[in-house]
């Protein structure tokens, strides 16, 4: 599965849907398209190379920044027509795109957009797209950067990881996976890109915590919350407590909650009482972190934030409190259920996870909490491989498998950890 789609409603630029959908549409609307192409003086389909060259030229000179809504609508139509032509002539398009990606130096939107297209036309050979992403200014096309990076990760391209790391420069992908109507928020942006690399991404992402770009620092912190390293990187705490960039602080607070930092509540309490006051974006990050934490002590600062002067922050804090109450009841029941689990049931779950690593999917059935009742901390490395593997499907359905496994990783490191049991060399948090 590849993340083909842009969404004009979301970003005011091209609507790109799956090739099969577009090919089907072109069959029903082919006459209209041919008329439009002829009227515009486009090369005939009898000369595919010329048609592809003209289509690529339509992608040149695009600068999204500062565009009006009307300009973006016109641009979207222009780019859609170009992609239609490239889809219609895939062999000629692949060859031409590889040549342009190798030679283009200045047109950053073109580099990213064609890299995205290449990962759709030839998902088994993403290396030219990776090289293009490495040399482009990726902020020229945030949606294209996300889709390119997600497709490269889904192709299991280990050599593409340096290019996929460029996603850390994107503050907001501002797009969605169209075929699943799945909006991509900043956390999902990192889940579907770096999350697919699992433990292999931890070291290179950690190195980005010291970047001089505050977007990169904040995203690196949040990505580590997604990746779940065995120990909490101290720079994430440093960013949350005192980074000059409020967005970076907000994402670092969220990451510390995802990482179940035992120092989180104390650090939040200190920050909320300090000066200058935390801005709204940082307070939202704090609420996210507290709500994600597996700790009853998070309730105290959340209760304070339910009275926040900003209604959005107060509402988010109330929802987080309700979630923590439900979580506590659920975890209490799971602890009881773990007592009578047989070794056979654990072995069956391990076989399921091993199959998920190979197949990229897992059937958790109606009881995903079986992950929590059967597994032990020594199973965390296998869980991490399985949850990374299912993401290659790039869908809302794969998230129904990913999130229960992520929840299990966190619980087994925290509230369900058994200190007396060896944890396969995993150091405590």
Beta strands, then each sheet from edge to edge (+ up, - down):
strand 1: 175-177
strand 2: 182-184
sheet 1: 1+ 2-
end
